[in-house]
Amino acid sequence: MSPSAPLSLVVLLSLCSSEPVGSSVEDLTNRNADFAARLYRAVSSRTDDNVFLSTFTLSAGLLALASASNGPTRDQLLQELGLTGLDPQTLPDLFQSLRNTVQQENLKQGVAVLPAQGFQVSSSYQDLVQTKFGGNAQSLVYTVTQEATDTINRWTQEQTGDQVLELVTDLDPNTQLLLATSAFFKAQFSPSFNASFTQDERFYVGRYDVVMVPMMFRSDKYFLAYDPSVKVGVLKLPMVGGAAMLVLLPDEGVDVTAVEEEVTGEKIQTWIRKLKRTKLEVQLPRFLLERSYSLRDVLQTLNITQVFQEDADISNIGGSEGLKLTQVYHKCVLSVDESSNDITAGGGASTSSTLPPRLTVNRPFVFIVYQQTSGGVLLMGRVVDPSRK
């Protein structure tokens, strides 16, 4: 593969067609996307490392928790989830409809609401969590910490096809209620990248920090946008199953955190609407992310506080008084490579006499995985160093 001139996104877009990408988004989808962005910003602002969240899985878990709550506890949860004004009684049905809309074969996820053994879980709440949120609710004996740890980790493996291991390692024996969420996503691009064109290239982690990573390649027609206010290029990579990944590549010299501060549900939809099709050579690093989070402190910075306090009302779980949330654990794995079940995958180099512009994703970037027909946001992350999980 011969090197080509650096890509200017601004110049490139003058060559693009004016075909817009339509977006019909339901109210809950919009609200869910905005919470996903808020949650992502709260997590990413605490670290300079790679970040990966299955925001949709976390929304499912927090909504299951809201359905177990009453009074001010529920009101605060719904307010901070951006769901004020929606009927709490119909929210589970509405979320089930959203789940059906965004369901992805390549996204394996688990949600579990796990009170201590002394707190009863009603069969009606178990059924609600299973049917509406795709999750599980059961009591655990946290005082026998190894047994409780093994139970949660076995469940996590089952839910994610053995891709997510050791969601929890050190449980507090005084745990009253644990919210456990996990997810594995296998990115299968369509059209896919061709492994025969992958070669090691430089990735600029920082000005003086360069790593060599396997860089995938494909020449094709892609959808692209540029946001001059944020100084970021936006590339859409479609996937099998109707999902797509937005790659947000800051201009050279622009810190990736400056882009993250601008990400909102509305901004994501604006970028999607601005996408225009163009012939393009794309180079994207192959990477595998595996991230674990304890989210109690993060959620409290988002003003989700009452559910953790002594006066929390989580009595809908089974009528138990005095139950409060102890911790929220989240672990997720993302695999991005050349694999595909797309039988038309060729991934070839350009046969045109003039080479199209090349977009090389060789510096820290943000990615967003969403369902194309609804615009529902599923996953968000940041790749600072593709050579590290």
C-alpha positions in Angstrom: 0.0 0.0 0.0 1.6 3.2 -1.1 1.4 6.3 1.2 -0.8 9.1 0.1 -1.2 12.8 1.0 -2.6 13.7 4.4 -6.4 14.0 4.4 -8.0 17.4 4.9 -11.5 16.7 6.0 -12.7 20.1 5.1 -11.4 19.8 1.5 -12.7 16.3 1.3 -16.3 17.2 2.2 -16.5 19.6 -0.7 -16.3 16.5 -2.9 -19.1 14.7 -1.0 -22.6 14.3 -2.3 -25.4 16.1 -0.5 -27.3 12.9 0.4 -28.5 13.2 4.1 -29.0 10.3 6.5 -32.5 10.4 7.9 -33.1 9.8 11.5 -36.4 9.0 13.2 -35.9 8.9 16.9 -38.4 8.2 19.6 -38.6 10.3 22.8 -37.1 7.6 25.0 -34.3 7.0 22.5 -33.3 10.6 22.6 -33.4 10.8 26.4 -31.4 7.5 26.7 -28.8 8.9 24.3 -28.4 12.0 26.3 -28.0 10.1 29.6 -25.4 7.8 27.8 -23.4 10.9 26.9 -23.6 12.4 30.4 -22.5 9.1 32.0 -19.7 8.7 29.5 -18.4 12.2 30.2 -18.5 11.5 33.9 -16.4 8.4 33.5 -14.0 9.6 30.9 -13.2 12.8 32.9 -11.7 10.7 35.7 -9.1 8.9 33.5 -6.5 9.5 30.8 -6.7 5.9 29.8 -8.9 4.0 27.3 -12.6 4.1 28.1 -15.4 1.8 27.2 -19.0 1.7 28.5 -22.0 -0.3 27.4 -24.2 2.6 28.1 -27.4 0.9 27.0 -26.8 -2.0 29.4 -26.3 0.4 32.3 -29.5 2.3 31.4 -31.3 -1.1 31.5 -29.9 -1.8 35.0 -30.7 1.7 36.4 -34.2 1.6 35.0 -34.7 -1.8 36.6 -33.6 -0.2 39.8 -36.0 2.7 39.3 -38.8 0.2 38.9 -37.9 -1.3 42.3 -38.0 2.2 43.9 -40.7 4.5 45.2 -41.2 8.1 46.2 -38.3 10.6 46.2 -35.8 7.7 45.5 -37.6 6.9 42.2 -38.2 10.5 41.4 -34.5 11.3 41.6 -33.4 8.3 39.6 -35.9 9.2 36.8 -34.9 12.8 36.9 -31.2 12.1 36.5 -31.8 9.5 33.9 -33.6 12.2 32.0 -37.0 10.5 32.2 -39.0 13.1 34.1 -42.5 13.5 32.7 -42.8 9.9 31.6 -45.2 7.6 33.4 -43.1 5.3 35.7 -45.8 2.6 35.3 -45.4 2.4 31.5 -41.6 2.9 31.4 -40.8 -0.8 31.6 -43.0 -1.5 28.6 -41.5 1.5 26.7 -38.0 0.3 27.5 -38.8 -3.2 26.3 -39.9 -1.7 23.0 -36.7 0.2 22.8 -34.7 -3.0 23.6 -36.5 -4.8 20.7 -35.6 -1.9 18.4 -31.9 -1.8 19.1 -31.3 -5.6 19.7 -28.0 -6.7 18.3 -26.9 -10.3 17.8 -23.3 -9.2 18.4 -24.1 -7.5 21.7 -24.3 -10.0 24.6 -25.2 -8.3 27.9 -26.3 -9.0 31.4 -28.2 -7.0 34.1 -28.6 -8.3 37.6 -30.3 -6.7 40.6 -28.9 -8.6 43.6 -30.1 -7.9 47.2 -28.6 -9.6 50.2 -30.4 -12.8 51.4 -32.3 -11.1 54.2 -34.2 -9.0 51.6 -37.0 -10.8 49.7 -37.3 -10.5 45.9 -40.9 -10.9 44.8 -41.7 -13.2 41.8 -43.5 -10.2 40.1 -40.3 -8.1 40.3 -38.2 -11.0 39.0 -40.5 -11.4 36.1 -40.4 -7.6 35.4 -36.6 -7.5 35.3 -36.4 -10.5 33.1 -39.1 -9.6 30.5 -38.7 -5.8 30.3 -35.0 -5.3 31.0 -33.5 -8.7 29.9 -32.0 -9.2 33.4 -32.1 -11.2 36.5 -33.1 -10.5 40.2 -32.2 -12.8 43.0 -30.9 -12.8 46.6 -27.3 -13.6 47.4 -25.5 -14.5 50.7 -22.8 -11.8 50.7 -21.4 -12.9 54.1 -20.1 -16.0 52.3 -18.1 -13.7 49.9 -16.4 -16.4 47.8 -19.7 -18.1 47.0 -21.4 -14.8 46.1 -18.4 -13.8 43.9 -18.4 -17.1 42.1 -22.2 -16.9 41.5 -22.0 -13.4 40.0 -19.0 -14.3 37.8 -20.5 -17.5 36.6 -23.7 -15.6 35.6 -21.6 -12.9 33.8 -19.8 -15.6 31.8 -23.1 -17.2 30.8 -24.6 -13.9 29.7 -21.7 -12.8 27.6 -20.7 -16.1 26.0 -17.7 -16.5 28.2 -16.2 -13.2 27.0 -16.5 -11.2 30.2 -14.7 -12.8 33.2 -14.4 -11.7 36.8 -16.9 -8.9 37.0 -16.3 -8.9 40.7 -13.3 -9.8 42.7 -13.6 -8.4 46.2 -17.2 -8.2 47.6 -18.1 -6.4 50.8 -19.8 -8.9 53.1 -22.1 -6.1 54.3 -23.5 -5.5 50.8 -27.2 -4.9 50.9 -27.9 -4.5 47.2 -25.6 -4.8 44.2 -26.4 -3.8 40.6 -24.2 -5.9 38.2 -24.0 -5.1 34.5 -21.8 -6.7 31.8 -21.5 -6.6 28.0 -19.5 -8.0 25.2 -19.7 -6.6 21.7 -18.1 -8.0 18.6 -17.7 -5.3 15.9 -18.4 -6.8 12.4 -18.1 -4.1 9.8 -20.0 -4.2 6.6 -18.2 -3.8 4.3 -15.4 -5.4 6.3 -11.7 -4.7 6.4 -9.5 -7.2 4.6 -6.9 -8.8 6.9 -4.5 -9.2 3.9 -4.2 -5.3 3.8 -3.5 -5.0 7.6 0.0 -3.8 8.5 1.7 -2.3 11.5 1.6 1.5 11.5 2.4 4.3 14.0 -0.3 5.4 16.4 0.5 8.7 18.2 -0.7 8.3 21.8 0.9 11.6 22.5 3.4 14.0 21.0 6.3 12.0 22.3 4.6 8.6 22.7 4.3 6.5 19.6 3.2 2.8 19.5 3.1 0.4 16.6 -0.4 -1.2 16.0 -2.0 -3.4 13.4 -3.8 -0.8 11.1 -6.7 -2.2 9.1 -7.4 -0.8 5.6 -10.3 -0.5 3.2 -11.0 1.7 0.2 -14.8 2.2 -0.3 -17.6 4.7 -0.1 -18.1 5.9 3.4 -20.3 8.5 5.2 -18.3 11.4 6.6 -18.9 14.7 8.4 -16.8 17.5 9.8 -17.8 19.7 12.7 -15.7 23.0 12.6 -17.1 24.1 16.0 -15.6 21.1 17.7 -12.8 20.6 15.2 -13.6 16.9 14.8 -14.1 14.6 11.8 -16.9 12.0 12.1 -16.7 8.8 10.1 -19.5 6.2 10.0 -18.6 2.5 9.8 -21.7 0.4 9.2 -21.9 -3.1 10.8 -23.9 -6.3 10.2 -27.1 -6.3 12.1 -28.0 -2.7 11.5 -25.6 -1.0 13.9 -22.9 1.5 13.0 -19.8 2.9 14.7 -19.2 6.7 14.6 -15.4 7.4 14.9 -14.8 10.9 16.2 -11.3 11.9 15.1 -10.1 15.3 16.5 -8.0 17.5 14.3 -4.3 17.3 14.8 -3.3 19.2 17.9 -6.9 19.0 19.4 -7.1 17.1 22.6 -9.6 14.2 22.6 -11.0 15.4 25.9 -12.1 18.7 24.2 -14.3 16.6 21.9 -15.7 14.5 24.7 -16.9 17.7 26.5 -19.1 18.4 23.5 -20.8 15.0 23.2 -24.5 15.1 24.0 -27.4 13.0 22.7 -28.4 16.0 20.5 -24.9 16.4 19.2 -24.7 12.8 18.2 -27.9 13.1 16.2 -26.6 16.3 14.6 -23.5 14.5 13.4 -25.5 11.6 12.0 -27.7 14.0 10.0 -24.6 15.8 8.6 -23.0 12.6 7.3 -22.4 12.6 3.5 -21.1 9.9 1.3 -17.7 10.0 -0.3 -15.0 7.7 -1.8 -12.4 7.2 0.9 -9.5 5.1 2.0 -9.8 4.3 5.7 -7.2 3.1 8.1 -8.4 2.1 11.5 -6.4 0.3 14.3 -7.4 -3.2 15.3 -8.1 -3.1 19.1 -9.5 -5.0 22.0 -10.9 -3.1 25.0 -11.7 -4.7 28.4 -12.8 -2.2 31.1 -14.1 -2.6 34.6 -15.8 0.1 36.7 -17.2 0.6 40.2 -19.7 3.4 39.5 -21.1 4.4 42.9 -19.0 7.6 43.0 -19.6 8.4 39.3 -23.4 8.1 39.7 -23.3 10.3 42.8 -21.5 13.0 40.7 -24.6 12.8 38.4 -26.8 13.4 41.5 -28.0 9.8 41.8 -27.5 9.8 45.5 -30.7 8.9 47.4 -30.7 5.3 46.3 -27.4 4.8 48.3 -28.7 6.5 51.5 -30.3 5.0 54.6 -33.7 6.5 53.8 -33.8 4.9 50.3 -37.1 3.4 49.3 -36.5 0.3 47.2 -39.5 -1.5 48.5 -40.9 -2.6 45.1 -38.3 -5.2 45.0 -40.3 -7.3 47.4 -41.7 -5.2 50.2 -38.5 -5.1 52.1 -37.9 -2.0 54.2 -34.5 -0.5 54.8 -32.8 -1.7 51.6 -30.2 0.6 50.0 -27.9 0.3 47.0 -24.3 -0.6 48.0 -22.5 -0.6 44.6 -22.8 -0.7 40.9 -20.3 -2.8 38.9 -19.9 -2.7 35.2 -17.5 -4.7 33.0 -17.5 -4.7 29.2 -15.3 -6.1 26.4 -15.2 -4.8 22.8 -13.4 -6.6 19.9 -12.7 -4.6 16.8 -10.9 -6.5 13.9 -11.3 -7.6 10.3 -13.6 -10.6 11.0 -17.0 -10.5 9.2 -19.7 -12.8 8.0 -20.2 -10.5 5.0 -19.8 -12.9 2.0 -19.1 -9.9 -0.3 -16.2 -8.7 1.8 -13.3 -7.9 -0.4 -11.8 -4.8 1.3 -9.7 -4.1 -1.7 -7.3 -1.4 -2.6 -8.5 1.2 -5.0 -8.5 0.4 -8.7 -9.1 4.0 -9.8 -6.4 5.9 -11.6 -6.6 8.6 -8.9 -6.3 7.5 -5.3 -9.1 8.7 -3.1 -8.2 10.7 0.0 -7.1 8.7 3.0 -8.3 9.0 6.5 -5.9 7.4 9.0 -7.1 7.1 12.5 -3.7 7.2 14.1 -4.3 9.4 17.2 -6.7 9.2 20.2 -10.3 9.1 19.1 -13.8 8.6 20.5 -16.3 6.0 19.2 -20.1 5.6 19.5 -22.0 2.5 18.5 -25.6 3.1 17.6 -28.6 1.4 16.0 -29.1 3.1 12.6 -32.9 3.0 12.2 -33.7 4.4 15.6 -30.5 6.3 16.5 -30.4 4.4 19.8 -26.9 4.7 21.4 -25.5 1.3 22.6 -21.8 1.8 23.4 -19.4 4.7 23.9 -15.6 4.7 24.3 -12.3 6.4 23.9 -9.2 4.8 22.4 -6.0 6.5 23.6 -3.7 3.5 23.0 -5.0 0.6 20.8 -2.1 -1.6 22.0 -3.6 -1.7 25.5 -6.9 -3.3 26.7 
